[in-house]
Amino acid sequence: MPSEIEDIKIPPIRNGTVIDHITDGQSFNVLKILGVNENNVDSCISIGIHVTTNKEGEKWKDIVKLEDMELDPITVSKIALIAPHATISIIRDYYVAEKYAVKLPESIVGLVRCSNPNCITNKGEPVSPRFFVENQCPPKLRCVYCDRILQNISDNLL
């Protein structure tokens, strides 16, 4: 048995996006938001689940590296709903070209559905779901139309 155990590292990517400080256990929901499945993967995707971190207030995190992919603002907003501490790094030629933290806007429109089956947004009316963000971390969303607090955001993503 070796005297030292080396850290297992996720290999660097040449170009693409790194989503770091994903809430522990949410990396599969991030892949769901990205629409990633076994039939549409053209580039390398690395996933770290339950990775130790030194960031204050966190003990564990998930991380996703997407080679040759950059995220649009709507996708970043969806990720912020389930991973409010996440950071996005754009990698170009193995270096971080941009880095920013995800942030929820004051209101969310058309990204999640209301969990109230009697809400007007679930009755076939031409009304987009809209929520006020009452709390950034953890995210707490209140429906504008029926006043319901959204439970289990990841199950209600559109």
Contacts in CASP RR format, 6 or more apart in sequence:
PFRMAT RR
TARGET T0000
AUTHOR 0000-0000-0000
METHOD contacts of the structure
MODEL  1
MPSEIEDIKIPPIRNGTVIDHITDGQSFNVLKILGVNENNVDSCISIGIH
VTTNKEGEKWKDIVKLEDMELDPITVSKIALIAPHATISIIRDYYVAEKY
AVKLPESIVGLVRCSNPNCITNKGEPVSPRFFVENQCPPKLRCVYCDRIL
QNISDNLL
10 46 0 8 1.000
10 48 0 8 1.000
10 63 0 8 1.000
10 65 0 8 1.000
11 46 0 8 1.000
12 91 0 8 1.000
12 94 0 8 1.000
13 44 0 8 1.000
13 46 0 8 1.000
13 65 0 8 1.000
13 66 0 8 1.000
13 67 0 8 1.000
13 91 0 8 1.000
13 94 0 8 1.000
14 67 0 8 1.000
14 91 0 8 1.000
14 93 0 8 1.000
14 94 0 8 1.000
15 67 0 8 1.000
15 68 0 8 1.000
15 91 0 8 1.000
15 92 0 8 1.000
15 93 0 8 1.000
16 65 0 8 1.000
16 66 0 8 1.000
16 67 0 8 1.000
16 68 0 8 1.000
16 69 0 8 1.000
16 70 0 8 1.000
16 90 0 8 1.000
16 91 0 8 1.000
16 92 0 8 1.000
17 65 0 8 1.000
17 66 0 8 1.000
17 69 0 8 1.000
17 70 0 8 1.000
17 71 0 8 1.000
17 88 0 8 1.000
17 89 0 8 1.000
17 90 0 8 1.000
17 91 0 8 1.000
18 63 0 8 1.000
18 64 0 8 1.000
18 65 0 8 1.000
18 66 0 8 1.000
18 88 0 8 1.000
18 89 0 8 1.000
18 91 0 8 1.000
19 30 0 8 1.000
19 63 0 8 1.000
19 64 0 8 1.000
19 65 0 8 1.000
19 66 0 8 1.000
19 71 0 8 1.000
19 79 0 8 1.000
19 83 0 8 1.000
19 86 0 8 1.000
19 87 0 8 1.000
19 88 0 8 1.000
20 61 0 8 1.000
20 63 0 8 1.000
20 86 0 8 1.000
20 87 0 8 1.000
20 88 0 8 1.000
20 89 0 8 1.000
21 53 0 8 1.000
21 55 0 8 1.000
21 58 0 8 1.000
21 61 0 8 1.000
21 63 0 8 1.000
21 83 0 8 1.000
21 85 0 8 1.000
21 86 0 8 1.000
21 87 0 8 1.000
22 30 0 8 1.000
22 61 0 8 1.000
22 62 0 8 1.000
22 63 0 8 1.000
22 64 0 8 1.000
22 79 0 8 1.000
22 83 0 8 1.000
22 86 0 8 1.000
23 61 0 8 1.000
23 62 0 8 1.000
23 82 0 8 1.000
23 83 0 8 1.000
23 84 0 8 1.000
23 85 0 8 1.000
23 86 0 8 1.000
24 50 0 8 1.000
24 58 0 8 1.000
24 59 0 8 1.000
24 60 0 8 1.000
24 61 0 8 1.000
24 62 0 8 1.000
25 49 0 8 1.000
25 50 0 8 1.000
25 62 0 8 1.000
26 62 0 8 1.000
26 82 0 8 1.000
26 83 0 8 1.000
26 154 0 8 1.000
27 47 0 8 1.000
27 48 0 8 1.000
27 49 0 8 1.000
27 62 0 8 1.000
27 63 0 8 1.000
27 64 0 8 1.000
29 82 0 8 1.000
29 154 0 8 1.000
29 157 0 8 1.000
30 62 0 8 1.000
30 64 0 8 1.000
30 79 0 8 1.000
30 82 0 8 1.000
30 83 0 8 1.000
31 45 0 8 1.000
31 47 0 8 1.000
31 64 0 8 1.000
32 154 0 8 1.000
32 157 0 8 1.000
33 75 0 8 1.000
33 78 0 8 1.000
33 79 0 8 1.000
33 82 0 8 1.000
33 157 0 8 1.000
34 66 0 8 1.000
34 69 0 8 1.000
34 71 0 8 1.000
34 75 0 8 1.000
36 45 0 8 1.000
42 68 0 8 1.000
43 66 0 8 1.000
43 67 0 8 1.000
43 68 0 8 1.000
43 69 0 8 1.000
44 65 0 8 1.000
44 67 0 8 1.000
45 64 0 8 1.000
45 65 0 8 1.000
45 66 0 8 1.000
45 67 0 8 1.000
46 63 0 8 1.000
46 64 0 8 1.000
46 65 0 8 1.000
47 62 0 8 1.000
47 63 0 8 1.000
47 64 0 8 1.000
47 65 0 8 1.000
48 62 0 8 1.000
48 63 0 8 1.000
48 64 0 8 1.000
49 62 0 8 1.000
50 60 0 8 1.000
50 62 0 8 1.000
51 60 0 8 1.000
51 61 0 8 1.000
51 62 0 8 1.000
51 63 0 8 1.000
52 59 0 8 1.000
52 60 0 8 1.000
53 59 0 8 1.000
53 60 0 8 1.000
53 61 0 8 1.000
55 61 0 8 1.000
55 85 0 8 1.000
58 85 0 8 1.000
62 83 0 8 1.000
70 90 0 8 1.000
71 79 0 8 1.000
71 88 0 8 1.000
74 111 0 8 1.000
76 88 0 8 1.000
76 102 0 8 1.000
77 102 0 8 1.000
77 104 0 8 1.000
77 105 0 8 1.000
77 108 0 8 1.000
77 111 0 8 1.000
78 111 0 8 1.000
78 157 0 8 1.000
79 86 0 8 1.000
79 88 0 8 1.000
79 102 0 8 1.000
80 86 0 8 1.000
80 102 0 8 1.000
80 103 0 8 1.000
80 104 0 8 1.000
80 139 0 8 1.000
81 104 0 8 1.000
81 108 0 8 1.000
81 111 0 8 1.000
81 112 0 8 1.000
81 139 0 8 1.000
81 141 0 8 1.000
81 153 0 8 1.000
81 154 0 8 1.000
81 157 0 8 1.000
82 139 0 8 1.000
82 153 0 8 1.000
82 154 0 8 1.000
82 157 0 8 1.000
83 102 0 8 1.000
84 102 0 8 1.000
84 104 0 8 1.000
84 136 0 8 1.000
84 137 0 8 1.000
84 138 0 8 1.000
84 139 0 8 1.000
85 101 0 8 1.000
85 137 0 8 1.000
86 101 0 8 1.000
86 102 0 8 1.000
87 99 0 8 1.000
87 100 0 8 1.000
87 101 0 8 1.000
87 102 0 8 1.000
88 98 0 8 1.000
88 99 0 8 1.000
88 100 0 8 1.000
88 101 0 8 1.000
88 102 0 8 1.000
89 96 0 8 1.000
89 98 0 8 1.000
89 99 0 8 1.000
90 96 0 8 1.000
90 97 0 8 1.000
90 98 0 8 1.000
90 99 0 8 1.000
91 97 0 8 1.000
103 136 0 8 1.000
104 133 0 8 1.000
104 136 0 8 1.000
104 139 0 8 1.000
105 133 0 8 1.000
106 132 0 8 1.000
106 133 0 8 1.000
107 130 0 8 1.000
107 131 0 8 1.000
107 132 0 8 1.000
107 133 0 8 1.000
107 144 0 8 1.000
108 130 0 8 1.000
108 131 0 8 1.000
108 133 0 8 1.000
108 141 0 8 1.000
109 128 0 8 1.000
109 129 0 8 1.000
109 130 0 8 1.000
109 131 0 8 1.000
110 128 0 8 1.000
110 129 0 8 1.000
110 130 0 8 1.000
110 158 0 8 1.000
111 129 0 8 1.000
111 157 0 8 1.000
111 158 0 8 1.000
112 129 0 8 1.000
112 131 0 8 1.000
112 141 0 8 1.000
112 150 0 8 1.000
112 153 0 8 1.000
112 156 0 8 1.000
112 157 0 8 1.000
112 158 0 8 1.000
113 121 0 8 1.000
113 122 0 8 1.000
113 129 0 8 1.000
113 156 0 8 1.000
113 158 0 8 1.000
114 121 0 8 1.000
114 122 0 8 1.000
114 129 0 8 1.000
114 131 0 8 1.000
114 143 0 8 1.000
114 145 0 8 1.000
114 146 0 8 1.000
114 148 0 8 1.000
114 150 0 8 1.000
114 156 0 8 1.000
115 148 0 8 1.000
115 150 0 8 1.000
115 151 0 8 1.000
115 152 0 8 1.000
115 156 0 8 1.000
116 122 0 8 1.000
116 143 0 8 1.000
116 146 0 8 1.000
116 148 0 8 1.000
118 146 0 8 1.000
119 129 0 8 1.000
119 143 0 8 1.000
119 145 0 8 1.000
119 146 0 8 1.000
119 148 0 8 1.000
120 127 0 8 1.000
120 145 0 8 1.000
120 146 0 8 1.000
121 127 0 8 1.000
121 128 0 8 1.000
121 129 0 8 1.000
121 130 0 8 1.000
121 143 0 8 1.000
121 145 0 8 1.000
127 145 0 8 1.000
129 143 0 8 1.000
129 158 0 8 1.000
130 143 0 8 1.000
130 144 0 8 1.000
130 145 0 8 1.000
131 141 0 8 1.000
131 142 0 8 1.000
131 143 0 8 1.000
131 144 0 8 1.000
131 150 0 8 1.000
132 141 0 8 1.000
132 142 0 8 1.000
132 144 0 8 1.000
133 139 0 8 1.000
133 140 0 8 1.000
133 141 0 8 1.000
134 140 0 8 1.000
134 141 0 8 1.000
134 142 0 8 1.000
134 149 0 8 1.000
139 153 0 8 1.000
140 149 0 8 1.000
140 150 0 8 1.000
141 149 0 8 1.000
141 150 0 8 1.000
141 153 0 8 1.000
142 148 0 8 1.000
142 149 0 8 1.000
142 150 0 8 1.000
143 149 0 8 1.000
143 150 0 8 1.000
150 156 0 8 1.000
END
